[in-house]
């Protein structure tokens, strides 16, 4: 089950060559990819999101495309369309941007709700229906989408029901001083993504994702996950708690986290580490939390502190 663990850690090593000082975030994104999930980054421009996507696609041998979302991007730009070919005397389908392994959907909040919905449908179904014909996208198909929290005039943030489609939500943030100093020193030389070498291919990644499904979770851990998620539904600072989709995401992320740490079984720390990334975009703080300036992270931390740890003797 752990035969490809060395290659997975090699991917982390390669990506860390291009994106400096973000080991935790890179580990988390790799975990989401192993769990076959999509990633939402809420970040300001210029912190290395494009570099991150290119580095992952290079290290994992994936075909990568980037779409800069603007109000004039149409659903057909993503899903594809048919054009008339005079030489063939018929309409020929032209694949859209989603026909790749890794799609960077940059500033998804700057496009129309119709285009957002088209992307989210592909993310969920992993197939495209155009003019009555259904076509699967390549496998694996993974999305890194970004939302810019600043300069929001004229933007359309994803509705809460749709943002739930992303397995995890995180932010790269600014680099630390040492990392930014290294970035400054390397300015003018070759792009850091050229330091990245391919260390696996998509076939191996698919095998890794299959291995994740075989990671063991005992009954006590399952009950612990359910207790954590259901606690969001009656918390005094949460208006609307997490749905069962959060339970599924937490199970998959915990399995991937355990596997990436070299274990064939999940322990409570796997759950606790993944909880903020899985829940932060799935809970809505109420007026009391906003009035008291209580952050989502503090709410999630309080949930971890109140839910008893599972009894590991359960089978």
ABEGO torsion letter per residue (X at the ends): XAAAAAAAAAAAAAAAAABBGAAAAAAAAAAAAAAGBBBBBBBBBGAGAAAAAAAAAAAAGBBBBBBBBBAABBAAAAAEBBBBBAAAGBBBBBBBAABBABBBBBGAAABBAAAAAAAAAAAAAGBBBBGGBBBBBBOBBBBBBBBBABGABGBBBBBAAAAAABABBBBAEBBBAAAAAAAAAABGBBBAAAABBBABBAAAAAAAAAAAAABBBBAAAAAAAAAAAAAAAABAABABBBBAAAAAAAAAAAAAAAAAAGBABBBAAAAAAAAAAAAAAABBBBAAAAAAGBBAAAAAAAAAAABBBBBAABX
